[in-house]
Amino acid sequence: MSDLDGRLFIRRTQGFVPADIMAEEAMNKVAIGATVMLTVRRPRNPAHHRKLFALFHVVLEQTDRWADATVLLEDLKLATGLFETRVSALTGMPYPVPASISFAAMSQSRFEDWYVKAIRVLSDHLGTDVETLGREVAEAASNSVRRAA
């Protein structure tokens, strides 16, 4: 099931209630008293994803080590351990394969944990502290939102 197939519910004291018409329609298809299986997963926060790319913008402005955000992202995935190691059937040599950070591949909780690692790695690389880099990212993110409006 992809995020596009998922339905949003809000946790209330009496249980989960539909957050929108699509969730209500899905719930109405289930008979009263029927047992269903729900997978609890917070939806990804698009603003947090934009914040990651604001981080990349700040880093790319402060260093010429990476050609662009794509290369920086791949490097960062490796540096933070967000990869699996495979062994080539042709050479027998191990090689890393970076994992996806797409909305469908990574929950918001996992993305938050990974972002914390990513900003630590990059602040170390830039020789600054996480708080300072975080403020620069917040400023860059708010500037990009103002430009888009």
C-alpha positions in Angstrom: 0.0 0.0 0.0 1.4 3.4 -1.0 0.8 6.7 0.8 -1.7 7.5 -1.9 -3.8 4.5 -0.8 -3.6 5.5 2.9 -6.4 7.2 4.7 -5.9 9.8 7.5 -7.4 9.4 10.9 -7.2 11.4 14.1 -6.7 9.8 17.5 -9.4 10.9 20.0 -10.1 9.5 23.4 -12.8 7.3 22.0 -10.6 5.9 19.2 -9.6 6.9 15.7 -12.0 9.2 13.7 -11.7 10.0 10.0 -9.7 13.1 9.2 -11.3 13.7 5.8 -14.0 12.5 3.5 -11.9 9.8 2.0 -11.1 8.3 5.4 -14.8 8.5 6.3 -15.8 6.7 3.1 -13.2 4.0 3.8 -14.5 3.5 7.3 -18.1 3.4 6.1 -17.2 0.3 4.0 -16.4 -1.6 7.2 -19.3 -3.2 9.0 -19.9 -2.2 12.6 -18.1 -4.8 14.8 -15.8 -6.0 12.0 -12.2 -6.4 12.8 -9.7 -4.6 10.6 -6.0 -4.2 10.6 -4.6 -0.7 10.8 -1.0 0.2 10.4 -0.2 3.3 12.5 2.2 5.6 10.7 2.4 9.3 10.8 2.3 10.8 7.4 5.4 12.6 6.2 5.5 16.3 6.8 6.2 18.1 3.5 7.6 21.1 5.4 10.2 18.9 7.1 11.2 17.6 3.6 11.6 21.1 2.4 13.7 21.9 5.5 16.1 19.1 4.4 16.5 20.8 1.0 17.0 24.2 2.8 19.8 22.4 4.7 21.3 21.3 1.4 21.1 24.9 0.1 22.9 26.3 3.2 25.7 23.6 2.9 26.2 24.1 -0.8 26.5 27.8 -0.3 29.2 27.3 2.4 31.3 24.7 0.6 32.2 23.6 -2.9 32.7 20.0 -2.0 29.5 18.8 -3.7 28.3 19.6 -7.2 24.7 19.7 -6.3 22.0 18.6 -3.8 21.7 15.1 -5.4 25.4 14.3 -4.9 25.2 15.8 -1.3 22.2 13.6 -0.5 23.8 10.4 -1.7 27.0 11.2 0.3 24.9 12.0 3.3 23.0 8.8 3.1 26.3 6.9 3.2 27.7 9.0 6.0 24.6 8.5 8.2 24.4 4.7 7.6 21.2 5.0 5.4 22.3 2.2 3.0 22.5 -1.5 2.6 25.6 -3.4 1.6 25.3 -5.7 -1.3 27.8 -8.1 -2.9 28.3 -8.0 -6.6 27.5 -11.3 -8.2 30.1 -10.4 -10.9 33.1 -9.3 -8.8 32.3 -10.6 -5.3 33.0 -7.1 -4.0 30.7 -5.4 -1.5 29.2 -2.1 -2.4 26.8 0.3 -0.6 23.3 1.0 -2.0 21.8 4.2 -0.5 18.2 3.8 0.7 15.3 6.1 -0.4 14.0 9.0 1.7 10.9 9.2 -0.4 7.6 9.7 1.4 6.5 6.2 0.6 9.8 4.6 1.7 10.3 6.4 5.0 7.9 7.3 7.8 8.0 10.7 9.4 9.5 9.2 12.6 12.3 7.6 10.7 12.8 10.8 8.6 13.1 12.8 11.8 15.7 10.5 13.3 17.7 10.5 10.0 17.5 14.3 9.8 19.0 14.6 13.2 22.0 12.4 12.1 22.3 14.3 8.8 22.4 17.8 10.4 25.0 16.5 12.9 27.2 15.1 10.2 27.0 18.3 8.2 27.6 20.6 11.1 30.7 18.6 11.9 31.8 18.9 8.3 31.3 22.7 8.3 32.9 23.2 11.7 29.8 24.7 13.3 27.4 23.5 15.9 24.0 22.0 15.2 22.1 24.9 16.7 23.8 27.5 14.5 23.3 25.4 11.4 19.7 24.8 12.4 19.0 28.5 12.7 20.6 29.1 9.2 18.4 26.3 7.8 15.3 27.8 9.4 16.1 31.1 7.9 16.7 29.6 4.5 13.5 27.6 4.7 11.4 30.6 5.6 13.0 32.6 2.8 12.1 29.9 0.3 8.5 29.9 1.5 8.3 33.6 1.1 9.7 33.4 -2.4 7.1 30.7 -3.3 4.2 32.8 -2.0 
